[in-house]
Amino acid sequence: MFGGAWWPFSRIQARQRRKIPRWLYWSPSIIFLSKFYYVPHLITGQSMQPTLNPEHSVWRDVGIFDRYSIHTKRSYRRDDIVAVRSPQDAKRMLVKRILAVEGDLVMTLPPYPDPVVRVPTGHLWIEGDEPFHSDDSNLLGPVPAALVESKLVFILWPLNRFGRVPKPELPPLKKGPAYRHSMALFEKNLSRKARVSYDAPHVKNNDVSSSTP
């Protein structure tokens, strides 16, 4: 009697298992990877133009961000594009570029009150590639490095931009939208680097502000 009752029940269980979508079996792995290794972020706004969300694209960029390197190795450097929790609102994630690290001197932009600032220990200076349309260190001041959540490793969407983040370099062809986009990246990169000094003996101590937000 027990065996007769168990057999139909087993068949019902088997049918129920077959109804579970296959992707659901992979969901624990996906959650694990998203929490500890890589996570996608939809990038909004124009603060990182022309590197991200370029004007000629009809889509917003979706990037894959590396959490593992940040949380286990604190591996980041100047020019990395990172996801940072806003020091003003922990629920808000900012996607910005690391312009300078601790000890660097930065020529700031409005509305920052001091023309030059030395980045304090344990902090970073972050900016959007379009700084006058960006809530970044020129508004917030140097941000604690502990607020960095992840760094951008490649663009997932749109498909025509799939791959590594484009590096600012002189384009081989001097025509078309691709040329204009590459030149914009190159010129903005030169402008950013000109505002950062790693060793500036010509700057007097009383001309430099070293502050924390």
N, C-alpha and C positions, 0 to 999 in steps of 0.2 A: 504493500500500500504506500509506504513511504517513497519507494522507488518510482511508483507510478505518478505520484504527485510531484516529485522532483523533476521528472523529465520535461513536462510541458513548461514548468517554471524556468528551466534552463533555456529552453528554446525562446521563451519570451525575453529573457535577459539578453540572449544573443541578438535578437532582432532589435532591441533597444540600443545595444552597443553599435550596431550597424548604422543606426540613425544619427549617431554623433558625427558631426563634420570632421573630416580628417585634420583640418587646420587646428581644431581644438586640442588634439593630442600634442601639437607642437607649441601651444600657447605658453606652457611653463618655460620652455627654452627661450621663446621670444621675450617673455617678461624678464627672464634672467639676463639675457643679452642687453636689453634696454636699460636695465637698472645698473648693471656693473660694467658694460663694455661700450656699446654703441647705441645712440638714440637719435631718431630723426627730429628735426625742428623745422617748422614752417617759418620762413624769414619774412617779416612784414616791414613795411615802411621803406623809405628811401635813404636812410642814414648810411647804408653801406654801398650805395651806388658810386661808381659803376661796376664794382666788383661783384656785388650781389643785387638781384632785382634790377638789372639794367633797364634803361628806358625803352630799348627796342624790343624787350620781351613782354609778351602778353600774359605770362605766368609769373606767379610768385615762386621764388626758389625754395626748394626743400633740401636741406643739407643733412648729412650724416655726421654726427658729432661724437668724438672719442671721449668717453668718461674714464676709461681705465687708466690712460696715461696721466690724467689729471689727479685722480683720487689715489693712485698707488705710487706714482713717481713724482707728482707735482711737476710734470714735464711740460713746460711752455717756454716760449721765448719771444723776443721782439718780432713783430709782423704776424704772429699767429692770430687767427680770427677765433674768438672764444665766446662762449655763452656764459654770462656773468649775472648773478642775482643782484638786482638793484639794491644798493645800500639804503634806499628810501622805502622800498617795498619788496619784501622777500618773495612775494608771489609773482613779481614781474621779472622776466628774463630779458637781458640785453645781449644783443649780438654785436660785438665791437672788435676792433683790432688792438692788439697790444702795441702801443707806440713806444713805451719806455718801461724799464724795470727799476727796481730799487737802486738808488745811487745816481741814476741818470738825471741830466738837466734837460728840462723841457721849456721851450718857448711856447707859452700858452696862447690861447685864443679867447676872445670875449665869449661869455661874460666873466671868465675867471679873473679875480681881482689883482693877482700878481703877474707881471709880465714873464717872469722866469720862476720855475719851481724845481726843487730837487725832490725826486720821488723818495719817500721815506722807506725805511726797512719794512719788509713784509707787505709792500703795496705795489700797485701797477698803475700806469697811466694808460687809459683806454680811450680810443676815439673811433667815431664812425669815419668811413672814407669820405663822406660828405658832411664834414664837421658842423657846418652851420644849419644842418637839419638833423641834429643828433643830440640826444641827452647822454652826455659822456663825461669824461673827467674835466672838461672845461666848464661844466656846470656842477658836477658832483665832487670834484677834487680827486686826488689819488684814491683808488679803491683797494680795500684789503684783498690780497691774493687769495685768501681763503674763500672768497665769494665766486671764484672761477669754478664752473660746473663741468665744462667740457670744451673741446676745441674742434673746430671744423676740419674734417679730413677730405670730404669730397661732396660734390653736388649730385643729389639723386634725381631731382626734377627741376626744370623740364628736360626731356630726353636730349634735345639738341645742345644742352649744356652739361650733360652727364659727364662726370669725371672729376679730376683734381681741380682745385680752385686755380683759376688762371693766374700766372705770375706776371708781374709788370715788366715787360720787355719790349724792345722796339719791334714792331711788326715787319715781316718781310715784304708784304704788299702794301702799297701806299694808295689804296682806294677801297671804297665800300664801307659798310657799317662795321665790319670786323676791324678795319684799320682805325677808325675813329674810336672804337671801344678800347683797343689796345693802347692807343696813344693817350687816352684819358687815364687809363691805369698807370701808365709809365710816368706821366707828368705828376699825377697825384702822389705817387710813390716818392719821386724826387722832392716834392714839396714837404712831405711828412718827414723824411730823413733830415732835411735841412734844419728842422726845428728841434732836433734832439742832439745832445752832445754827451759823449761818454767820458770825456776828460776835457774840461774847459778852464784852463788856468787863467784865461783872460777875463772870466767873470768874477768880480769881486764878491767876497762873502756877504757884504751888506746889500748886494743887489739880488741875492738869491733867497727865495722863501722855501723853507722846508716844513711842510705842513701835512697834517693828516685830516681826513674829512671829518 
